[in-house]
């Protein structure tokens, strides 16, 4: 997934609580972003609900993401690191075939941390079994 609860790039496992395409479920993922001098690792976890029929759904989700970041001075004179937990709410469109295959999702995801919030957007795709 790009953006959203990841917050940059993440790989997620999403499953329904019951053996059906819509309804309540959960998602858990791992994210990483690295660039010269900076690395960010994330673990997003959420509960979600797919509302709709056939292959077209409204996706509503909420959860928390743990983030650990490390920055290193490019001259090697020092480094700093830290971690935090932020909360997210997702609302968007989710296309998923009822018999498996390619799925797509996208929407808006406000991120809440320390009394502040940032509006983020997300896009995701993958294969449903």
Residue, then its C-alpha position, 0 to 999 in steps of 0.5 A: x500500500x502507498x500512503x495511509x496507515x503505512x505511512x509511506x510504503x507497506x505490505x499488508x495481510x487483510x482477512x475477513x473474520x467470516x468466510x465471505x468477501x464483505x463484512x468485518x475483518x482485520x489488517x496487519x502490515x510491515x512498512x519500510x522506507x530508506x534513503x541516505x541517512x534516514x530509515x523508517x520502519x512501521x507496523x500498521x494494525x487495523x480493524x475494518x469493514x467492507x460494506x457492499x455487494x458483488x465486487x464493489x465496497x465502501x471500506x471503513x477502517x480504524x487502527x494504530x501504527x507503530x513507527x521507528x525512525x533513525x537518522x544518521x548524519x551523512x558525515x558520520x558525526x552522529x545519529x538520532x532515533x525515535x519511535x511513536x504510535x499514531x492512530x488512523x481512520x480509513x474511508x475509501x473504495x475497495x474493488x475485490x472480485x468475489x472469486x479471487x483475483x486482482x483487487x484495488x483500494x484507495x481513499x482518505x486516511x486521517x492520521x492522529x498523533x499528539x493532539x494533531x492530525x494530518x490528512x493522508x491518502x492511500x492506494x493499494x493493490x494485490x491479489x485476493x485468494 
